[in-house]
Amino acid sequence: MDSDHQRDDGHSTSPIWVSDRPDTDTDAEPAGAAQTGAAQADPASVPVVRVSVRSLIEQPRYRNLRNRALLAVAVALVAGFLLNDWRLGVTAGILAAIADAVYRARSHSTVPAWRRSSVAERRTEAQLRKLERNGYRTLHARAIPDTEAQIDHLVVGPTGVYAVDSEKWDKQLPVRVQMGKKLFHGPFDKKARLAEAKMEASAASELISKAYGRDVQVVPSLAIYGPAVPWKIMTIRGVDVYEGGRARKWITKRERALTDEEIQRLYEIAAEVLPARYGED
């Protein structure tokens, strides 16, 4: 395996500053007024929508109740038969229904699936949360305006500004690098993924620098979860690549580059120029 030159902390220098409403016709009769008047004049002409019991049962809410009732009955019958006591069977059925309700309540999320973060993103977020007491600020799932790209985690802190993309890869496929420039996951060339991560960081740098009035470097990285990564931190095509569990150490093992005032100001700018992908909670 040909590899780029390996560094314990993935860098040789700290990331520092780089050099109407439409007009309406008031005389016109409101839409549907004629139909409403006709309906009021002749109530018999209003169609009656009949809802079948089957259609109600097929709705998710009632379907879950139906399934829970069937589960309770089945458990009650089996337990009653095995224990030869109908009272114990009923008790077992009730307990089964309660257990099903608790399980569904804990496993169901009110957040739409398309808004939920991935397992990899949650693991990185947990690491970054521990940095808050050291003066770091983090934004999650930030969109690059006018694109479909997203920075999973943007970190602003004493050592600089960082873009972290979290990836969950198949652990059965090896991670390798060739000539220090090509990253592979099994047979799959990850050139496009590296280019995307670098583009996201470059776009963030440009937006933040323009709003701040001074050039700011956003360091891109790829945090990989799943397969073993046979190096600590390696820069491939301008992107630092490492095993996901090293994200926090990758950020903190650098020299201080920003003051507390700069951190706060850059954080505010980043939150403004990089909107939340799914809207603020």
C-alpha positions as CSV (number, residue, x, y, z in Angstrom):
1,M,0.0,0.0,0.0
2,D,1.5,3.3,-1.1
3,S,0.5,6.0,1.4
4,D,1.0,9.7,1.8
5,H,3.3,10.7,4.5
6,Q,1.7,10.0,7.9
7,R,1.3,12.5,10.7
8,D,0.1,11.9,14.2
9,D,-2.1,15.0,14.3
10,G,-2.8,15.3,10.5
11,H,-1.2,18.7,10.1
12,S,2.0,20.7,10.3
13,T,0.6,24.1,10.9
14,S,-2.5,25.5,12.6
15,P,-5.4,26.6,10.5
16,I,-5.2,30.4,10.7
17,W,-6.2,33.4,8.7
18,V,-5.5,32.9,5.0
19,S,-4.0,35.7,3.5
20,D,-47.6,41.4,-2.7
21,R,-50.7,40.3,-2.6
22,P,-52.5,40.4,-6.1
23,D,-55.3,42.9,-6.8
24,T,-58.8,41.5,-6.3
25,D,-62.0,42.4,-7.9
26,T,-64.3,43.5,-5.1
27,D,-67.3,43.3,-7.4
28,A,-66.7,39.7,-8.3
29,E,-68.5,37.1,-6.4
30,P,-66.2,35.0,-4.2
31,A,-65.3,31.7,-5.6
32,G,-67.7,29.0,-4.5
33,A,-70.3,31.5,-3.3
34,A,-72.9,30.4,-5.8
35,Q,-72.3,26.7,-5.0
36,T,-72.5,27.5,-1.2
37,G,-75.8,29.3,-1.7
38,A,-77.2,26.5,-3.8
39,A,-76.2,24.0,-1.1
40,Q,-77.8,26.1,1.6
41,A,-81.0,26.4,-0.5
42,D,-81.1,22.7,-1.1
43,P,-79.4,20.7,1.6
44,A,-80.4,17.5,-0.1
45,S,-78.1,18.3,-2.9
46,V,-75.0,18.2,-0.7
47,P,-73.2,14.8,-1.2
48,V,-72.7,12.7,1.8
49,V,-69.3,11.1,2.1
50,R,-69.6,7.6,3.7
51,V,-66.6,6.2,5.5
52,S,-66.3,2.5,5.6
53,V,-65.1,0.6,8.7
54,R,-62.5,-1.0,6.6
55,S,-61.0,2.3,5.5
56,L,-60.8,3.4,9.1
57,I,-59.1,0.2,10.2
58,E,-56.5,0.6,7.4
59,Q,-55.4,4.0,8.8
60,P,-52.0,3.7,10.6
61,R,-53.4,4.8,14.0
62,Y,-56.2,2.3,14.0
63,R,-54.1,-0.4,12.4
64,N,-51.7,-0.2,15.3
65,L,-54.6,-0.5,17.8
66,R,-55.9,-3.5,15.8
67,N,-52.6,-5.2,15.8
68,R,-52.1,-4.6,19.5
69,A,-55.6,-6.1,20.2
70,L,-54.8,-9.1,18.1
71,L,-51.5,-9.5,19.9
72,A,-53.2,-9.3,23.3
73,V,-55.8,-11.9,22.3
74,A,-53.2,-14.3,20.9
75,V,-51.0,-14.1,24.0
76,A,-54.0,-14.5,26.3
77,L,-55.2,-17.6,24.5
78,V,-51.7,-19.2,24.4
79,A,-50.9,-18.3,28.0
80,G,-54.3,-19.4,29.2
81,F,-54.0,-22.7,27.5
82,L,-50.5,-23.4,28.7
83,L,-51.2,-22.3,32.3
84,N,-54.7,-23.8,32.3
85,D,-56.0,-20.6,33.9
86,W,-57.9,-18.0,31.9
87,R,-57.2,-15.3,34.4
88,L,-53.5,-15.7,34.0
89,G,-54.0,-15.7,30.3
90,V,-55.9,-12.4,30.4
91,T,-53.2,-10.9,32.6
92,A,-50.5,-12.0,30.1
93,G,-52.5,-10.5,27.2
94,I,-52.8,-7.2,29.0
95,L,-49.1,-7.1,29.8
96,A,-48.3,-7.9,26.2
97,A,-50.4,-5.0,25.0
98,I,-48.7,-2.7,27.5
99,A,-45.3,-3.8,26.4
100,D,-46.2,-3.3,22.7
101,A,-47.4,0.3,23.5
102,V,-44.2,1.1,25.4
103,Y,-42.0,-0.3,22.7
104,R,-43.7,1.7,20.0
105,A,-43.6,4.9,22.0
106,R,-39.9,4.6,22.6
107,S,-39.0,3.5,19.0
108,H,-41.3,6.1,17.3
109,S,-39.9,9.5,16.5
110,T,-42.0,12.6,15.9
111,V,-39.2,13.9,13.7
112,P,-39.7,13.0,10.0
113,A,-37.2,10.4,8.8
114,W,-35.6,12.8,6.3
115,R,-34.7,15.1,9.1
116,R,-33.0,12.6,11.3
117,S,-29.2,12.5,11.4
118,S,-27.3,9.3,10.6
119,V,-25.7,7.1,13.1
120,A,-22.3,8.4,12.1
121,E,-23.4,12.0,12.5
122,R,-24.8,11.3,15.9
123,R,-21.5,9.7,17.0
124,T,-19.5,12.7,15.8
125,E,-21.9,15.1,17.4
126,A,-21.5,13.3,20.8
127,Q,-17.7,13.8,20.5
128,L,-18.0,17.5,19.5
129,R,-20.4,18.2,22.4
130,K,-17.6,17.5,24.8
131,L,-15.6,20.3,23.3
132,E,-18.1,23.0,24.3
133,R,-16.5,23.4,27.8
134,N,-13.2,24.2,26.0
135,G,-14.7,27.1,24.1
136,Y,-15.7,25.3,20.8
137,R,-19.0,26.1,19.0
138,T,-20.6,23.6,16.6
139,L,-23.3,23.8,13.9
140,H,-24.8,20.7,12.5
141,A,-26.3,19.9,9.1
142,R,-25.5,23.2,7.5
143,A,-26.4,23.7,3.8
144,I,-24.3,25.3,1.2
145,P,-26.6,27.9,-0.4
146,D,-27.8,27.1,-4.0
147,T,-26.5,23.5,-3.8
148,E,-27.5,20.2,-2.5
149,A,-24.3,19.9,-0.5
150,Q,-24.3,19.8,3.3
151,I,-21.6,20.1,5.9
152,D,-22.5,17.6,8.6
153,H,-20.6,19.5,11.4
154,L,-19.0,22.9,11.3
155,V,-16.8,23.6,14.3
156,V,-15.4,27.0,15.4
157,G,-13.0,27.1,18.3
158,P,-9.7,28.2,19.7
159,T,-7.7,26.2,17.1
160,G,-9.6,27.3,14.0
161,V,-12.6,26.5,11.9
162,Y,-13.4,22.9,10.7
163,A,-15.8,21.1,8.4
164,V,-16.4,17.5,9.4
165,D,-18.4,15.1,7.2
166,S,-19.3,11.8,8.9
167,E,-19.4,8.6,6.9
168,K,-20.7,5.1,7.8
169,W,-19.1,2.5,5.6
170,D,-19.3,-1.2,5.3
171,K,-16.8,-2.6,7.8
172,Q,-16.3,-5.7,5.7
173,L,-14.6,-3.7,3.0
174,P,-11.0,-2.4,3.6
175,V,-10.0,1.2,3.5
176,R,-6.8,1.9,1.6
177,V,-5.0,4.7,-0.2
178,Q,-2.8,4.7,-3.3
179,M,0.0,7.1,-4.1
180,G,-1.3,9.4,-1.3
181,K,-4.0,10.7,-3.7
182,K,-6.6,7.9,-4.2
183,L,-8.9,6.7,-1.4
184,F,-10.6,3.4,-1.8
185,H,-13.3,1.6,0.2
186,G,-13.0,-1.9,-1.1
187,P,-13.2,-1.6,-4.9
188,F,-14.9,1.8,-4.7
189,D,-13.0,5.0,-5.6
190,K,-13.9,7.8,-3.2
191,K,-12.5,10.6,-5.3
192,A,-15.9,12.2,-5.7
193,R,-16.6,12.1,-2.0
194,L,-13.3,13.8,-1.2
195,A,-14.0,16.4,-3.9
196,E,-17.4,17.1,-2.3
197,A,-15.9,17.5,1.2
198,K,-13.3,19.9,-0.2
199,M,-15.8,21.9,-2.1
200,E,-18.1,22.3,0.9
201,A,-15.2,23.6,3.0
202,S,-14.1,26.0,0.3
203,A,-17.6,27.3,-0.2
204,A,-17.9,27.8,3.6
205,S,-14.5,29.6,3.7
206,E,-15.6,32.0,0.9
207,L,-19.0,32.8,2.5
208,I,-17.6,33.3,6.0
209,S,-14.6,35.3,4.8
210,K,-16.8,37.6,2.7
211,A,-19.1,38.4,5.7
212,Y,-16.2,38.8,8.1
213,G,-14.0,40.9,5.9
214,R,-11.0,38.8,6.4
215,D,-9.9,35.5,4.8
216,V,-10.7,32.4,7.0
217,Q,-9.7,28.9,6.2
218,V,-12.2,26.1,6.9
219,V,-10.3,22.8,7.1
220,P,-12.2,19.9,5.5
221,S,-12.2,16.3,6.9
222,L,-13.8,12.9,6.5
223,A,-14.6,11.0,9.6
224,I,-15.1,7.3,8.7
225,Y,-17.0,4.8,10.9
226,G,-17.2,1.1,10.3
227,P,-14.0,-0.3,8.7
228,A,-10.6,-0.1,10.2
229,V,-8.6,2.9,9.0
230,P,-4.9,1.8,8.8
231,W,-3.5,5.3,9.7
232,K,-4.1,8.0,12.2
233,I,-4.7,11.0,10.1
234,M,-3.8,11.5,6.5
235,T,-4.4,14.3,4.1
236,I,-5.7,13.0,0.8
237,R,-6.5,15.5,-2.0
238,G,-6.6,18.3,0.5
239,V,-9.0,16.5,2.9
240,D,-8.0,15.1,6.3
241,V,-9.2,11.5,6.5
242,Y,-9.3,9.6,9.8
243,E,-11.3,7.0,11.8
244,G,-14.4,8.6,13.2
245,G,-13.4,8.3,16.8
246,R,-10.5,10.6,16.3
247,A,-12.6,13.7,15.3
248,R,-12.2,15.4,18.6
249,K,-8.5,14.9,18.8
250,W,-8.1,16.0,15.2
251,I,-9.5,19.4,16.1
252,T,-7.9,20.0,19.5
253,K,-4.3,18.9,18.8
254,R,-3.4,22.3,17.1
255,E,-2.1,25.6,18.2
256,R,-4.5,28.3,19.4
257,A,-5.4,30.5,16.4
258,L,-8.6,32.4,17.5
259,T,-9.6,34.6,20.4
260,D,-12.9,34.2,22.3
261,E,-14.3,37.2,20.5
262,E,-13.3,35.9,17.1
263,I,-14.8,32.5,17.9
264,Q,-18.1,34.1,18.8
265,R,-18.2,36.4,15.8
266,L,-17.3,33.6,13.3
267,Y,-19.9,31.3,14.9
268,E,-22.6,33.9,14.4
269,I,-21.5,34.5,10.8
270,A,-21.4,30.8,10.0
271,A,-24.9,30.3,11.4
272,E,-26.1,33.1,9.1
273,V,-24.4,32.3,5.8
274,L,-24.8,28.5,6.2
275,P,-28.5,27.9,6.8
276,A,-29.7,24.8,8.7
277,R,-30.5,22.1,6.1
278,Y,-33.9,21.3,7.7
279,G,-34.7,24.6,9.4
280,E,-34.1,25.6,12.9
281,D,-35.9,23.8,15.7
